């Protein structure tokens, strides 16, 4: 199967190649590539026969084991593996790849989609998102950041990042009601959650909590829970659920109007945790730049009401005389000096 490297150009022109199979691509030099640059594109059968037709898009987000710079590894799991085995979809399939050691960030997916919409005949009204494990967490975070961008989301062997990390560390999980203001952003977005009941890597409790919270918000997700199946439930889900692909593309994105993001300068400052760890927060319009939360600098995207997302979810709250707090629900908090 021939593969062709396609690098988007800074002047807005893309080098397109009509080769069959997977097309390797890289974000152009004008894009922010700190969260990743490489991605694959697969065009559907018949794409070149009707130059006026626009095609729906399915974005697949891989797990932690497929990070790096090996496209063969990227295609070894989940949806790409089934496509290589013969699955044909009436959609443009896009598979970004994050570098080794990097977590998913919504802005990487956003940058890739901007190029795909520019370079290929994509139907912006039908862009679906799916991912497994770390990619499922990334899909949920990306949907929260851009709920008006997608027509459907399927998260496999995943949950909210904070819940997954807290559960794996045997920490108390945040109360379900603490997620409701955030998850209300996706209350109109069709969701499908799949999980193995015997998963010891990502507890099925994380998916069950999402089902309960979203159901309380009036958006009960579709579910596939597999008895006796561990973390790898994605082989069965992507391979034995043919209705998934019709479901992903069955409807256009909803006409959702998001509130104008608030200015974020009220949250800027130096924060310190009880153990002495320090975080510096700088405001950039409605976004926040955080140094010290992870080994890398983080860019937090606004969700409204003092809530922000990168890979994890963050919350700022004022406590009267105690001052402003930066909270990672389920994981810890920092007090502003």
C-alpha positions in Angstrom: 0.0 0.0 0.0 1.6 3.2 -1.1 1.9 6.0 1.4 2.6 9.6 0.5 3.8 12.3 2.9 1.6 15.4 2.5 2.8 18.5 4.3 0.5 21.5 4.4 2.1 24.7 3.4 2.2 28.0 5.4 0.7 29.9 2.4 -2.6 28.0 2.8 -2.0 25.6 -0.1 -1.9 21.9 0.5 0.0 19.3 -1.5 -2.7 16.7 -2.4 -1.8 13.3 -3.7 -4.4 10.9 -5.2 -2.6 7.8 -4.0 -4.8 4.9 -2.8 -4.7 3.9 0.9 -3.5 5.9 3.8 -2.1 9.4 3.2 0.5 10.6 5.7 0.3 14.3 6.6 1.9 16.8 8.8 0.6 20.1 10.1 2.0 23.1 8.3 4.6 25.5 9.7 1.9 28.0 10.7 0.3 25.6 13.1 1.1 25.1 16.8 2.6 21.6 16.9 3.5 21.4 20.6 0.8 18.7 21.0 1.5 16.9 17.8 1.9 17.3 14.1 1.5 14.0 12.3 -1.8 12.5 11.1 -3.2 10.0 8.6 -6.0 10.5 6.1 -8.0 7.8 4.4 -10.3 8.9 1.5 -13.5 6.9 0.9 -14.2 4.9 -2.3 -15.7 7.2 -4.9 -14.1 10.4 -3.5 -12.6 11.3 -6.8 -15.6 10.4 -8.9 -17.8 13.4 -7.8 -15.8 16.5 -7.3 -18.8 18.4 -6.0 -19.6 15.9 -3.2 -18.6 16.6 0.4 -17.9 13.7 2.7 -18.5 13.2 6.4 -15.4 12.9 8.6 -14.6 10.4 11.3 -11.7 11.3 13.6 -10.1 8.4 15.5 -7.9 9.1 18.6 -5.5 6.4 19.6 -4.4 5.1 23.0 -1.1 5.6 24.8 0.6 2.6 23.2 0.3 4.2 19.7 2.1 7.5 20.5 5.3 8.4 18.8 6.3 8.6 15.1 5.5 5.1 13.9 2.4 5.2 11.6 2.4 1.3 11.4 1.9 1.2 15.2 -0.8 3.9 14.9 -2.7 1.6 12.5 -2.3 -1.5 14.7 -5.3 -0.8 17.0 -8.9 0.2 16.9 -10.6 1.7 13.8 -7.4 1.9 11.6 -6.7 -1.8 12.1 -10.2 -2.7 11.0 -9.9 -0.5 8.0 -6.7 -2.2 7.0 -8.5 -5.6 7.4 -11.1 -4.5 4.8 -13.6 -2.2 6.6 -14.8 0.4 4.2 -16.6 3.6 5.4 -18.4 6.3 3.5 -16.3 9.0 5.2 -13.0 10.6 5.3 -11.1 8.9 8.2 -8.6 11.1 10.0 -6.1 9.6 12.5 -3.8 12.1 14.4 -0.8 10.8 16.3 0.5 12.5 19.5 4.3 12.3 20.2 5.8 9.9 22.8 5.0 11.0 26.3 2.3 13.5 25.2 -1.4 13.5 26.2 -4.2 14.5 23.9 -5.0 18.3 23.8 -8.1 19.6 22.0 -6.2 22.1 20.1 -4.2 19.4 18.3 -7.5 17.9 17.0 -8.8 21.3 16.1 -5.6 22.1 14.1 -5.8 18.8 12.2 -9.5 19.4 11.4 -8.9 22.9 10.1 -6.4 21.5 7.7 -8.6 18.6 6.7 -11.5 20.9 6.0 -9.2 23.1 3.9 -7.5 20.4 2.0 -10.2 17.8 1.4 -13.9 17.9 0.6 -15.1 17.5 4.1 -18.7 18.0 5.3 -18.3 20.3 8.3 -21.8 19.4 9.5 -20.9 15.8 9.9 -17.6 15.4 11.8 -17.7 12.5 14.3 -15.1 11.7 17.0 -14.1 8.4 18.5 -11.2 7.2 20.5 -10.0 4.3 22.8 -8.4 4.5 26.2 -6.3 7.6 26.4 -7.9 8.6 23.1 -11.3 8.1 24.5 -10.5 10.5 27.3 -9.1 12.9 24.7 -12.3 12.6 22.7 -14.4 13.6 25.7 -12.1 16.5 26.5 -12.2 17.7 22.8 -16.0 17.4 22.7 -16.2 19.5 25.9 -13.9 22.2 24.4 -15.7 22.2 21.0 -19.2 20.8 21.5 -20.5 22.7 18.5 -17.9 21.0 16.2 -19.1 17.4 16.3 -22.2 15.4 15.3 -21.4 12.4 17.5 -18.8 11.0 19.9 -17.9 7.4 20.8 -15.5 6.9 23.7 -14.1 3.4 24.3 -12.5 2.1 27.5 -12.4 5.6 28.8 -13.9 8.2 31.1 -13.2 11.8 32.2 -9.4 12.1 32.7 -9.7 13.2 36.3 -11.9 10.3 37.2 -9.6 7.8 35.5 -6.5 9.1 37.2 -8.2 9.3 40.6 -9.6 5.8 40.3 -6.2 4.3 39.3 -4.6 6.0 42.3 -7.4 4.8 44.7 -8.4 8.4 45.4 -12.0 9.4 46.2 -13.8 10.3 43.0 -15.3 13.8 42.7 -19.0 13.9 43.5 -21.1 13.4 40.3 -22.8 16.8 40.8 -19.4 18.5 40.4 -19.3 17.5 36.8 -22.8 18.6 35.8 -22.1 22.2 34.9 -19.2 21.0 32.6 -21.1 18.1 31.0 -24.1 20.3 30.3 -22.0 21.6 27.4 -22.5 18.2 25.7 -26.1 17.5 26.7 -27.2 17.8 23.1 -24.4 15.7 21.6 -25.1 12.0 20.8 -22.7 9.9 22.8 -21.8 6.2 22.8 -19.7 4.7 25.7 -18.2 1.2 25.4 -16.3 -0.5 28.3 -15.2 -4.0 29.4 -16.7 -5.0 32.8 -13.4 -6.6 33.7 -11.2 -3.6 32.8 -8.4 -3.2 35.4 -6.7 -0.4 33.6 -9.6 2.1 33.3 -12.3 1.2 35.8 -15.7 0.7 34.3 -17.0 2.9 37.1 -15.7 5.9 35.1 -18.0 5.1 32.2 -20.9 4.2 34.6 -20.6 7.6 36.3 -20.7 9.4 32.9 -23.8 7.5 32.0 -25.5 8.5 35.3 -24.5 12.2 35.0 -25.4 12.6 31.4 -28.7 10.7 31.9 -29.5 13.2 34.7 -28.9 16.0 32.3 -31.4 14.5 29.8 -28.8 13.0 27.4 -28.5 9.3 28.3 -25.7 7.9 26.2 -25.9 4.7 24.2 -23.8 2.0 25.9 -21.9 -1.2 25.2 -20.7 -3.0 28.3 -18.9 -6.3 27.8 -19.0 -8.9 30.6 -15.7 -10.7 31.2 -13.8 -8.3 28.9 -10.8 -6.4 30.0 -9.3 -3.1 28.8 -9.2 -4.1 25.1 -12.9 -4.0 24.4 -12.2 -1.9 21.3 -11.4 -4.9 19.1 -15.0 -6.1 19.6 -16.6 -2.7 19.6 -15.1 -1.5 16.3 -15.2 -4.9 14.7 -18.5 -6.3 15.9 -20.7 -3.2 16.0 -21.6 -2.4 12.4 -24.4 -0.1 13.4 -21.7 2.2 15.0 -20.7 3.7 11.8 -24.2 4.6 10.6 -24.9 6.0 14.1 -21.8 8.2 14.0 -22.9 9.9 10.8 -26.6 9.7 11.1 -27.2 13.4 11.9 -25.6 16.7 11.4 -24.1 18.6 14.3 -26.7 20.4 16.5 -27.2 24.2 16.1 -25.6 25.0 19.5 -24.9 28.6 20.5 -22.1 28.8 23.1 -21.8 31.7 25.5 -19.0 34.2 24.8 -16.0 33.1 26.9 -15.3 35.3 29.9 -12.0 37.2 30.4 -9.7 34.9 32.3 -7.4 37.6 33.9 -9.3 37.2 37.2 -7.7 33.7 37.6 -4.1 34.8 36.9 -1.5 34.5 39.7 0.8 32.2 41.6 -0.7 29.2 43.2 0.7 26.8 45.8 -0.4 23.3 46.8 -0.3 22.0 50.4 2.9 20.0 49.5 4.6 23.1 48.2 4.2 22.5 44.5 3.7 25.8 42.7 1.8 26.7 39.5 2.0 30.0 37.6 -1.2 31.0 35.7 -1.1 33.7 33.0 -4.3 34.9 31.2 -4.4 35.1 27.4 -7.9 36.6 26.7 -10.3 33.8 27.6 -7.5 31.1 27.9 -5.0 30.4 30.6 -1.4 29.4 30.3 -0.2 27.2 33.2 3.3 26.4 34.2 4.0 23.7 36.8 0.8 21.6 36.4 2.7 19.1 34.3 6.3 18.8 33.0 5.1 20.8 30.0 3.4 24.2 29.8 -0.4 23.8 29.6 -2.9 25.9 27.7 -6.3 25.7 29.4 -9.4 26.2 27.3 -12.5 27.9 28.8 -15.7 25.9 29.5 -17.5 28.7 31.3 -18.2 29.3 35.0 -14.5 29.1 36.0 -14.1 25.7 34.4 -11.2 24.9 32.0 -9.9 21.9 30.0 -6.6 20.7 28.5 -6.4 17.0 28.8 -7.7 17.1 32.4 -10.5 19.4 33.8 -9.7 22.3 36.0 -11.8 24.6 38.1 -11.2 28.0 39.7 -13.3 29.0 42.7 -13.2 32.0 45.1 -13.6 31.2 48.8 -14.1 34.6 50.4 -11.3 35.5 52.7 -9.5 32.3 51.8 -8.9 33.6 48.3 -8.9 31.9 44.9 -8.3 28.2 44.5 -7.3 26.2 41.5 -8.9 22.7 41.7 -8.1 19.6 39.8 -11.3 17.7 40.7 -10.4 14.4 42.3 -6.7 15.1 42.2 -5.8 18.1 44.3 -6.0 21.9 44.6 -3.8 25.0 44.8 -4.3 28.2 46.7 -3.4 31.6 45.2 -0.8 33.4 47.1 
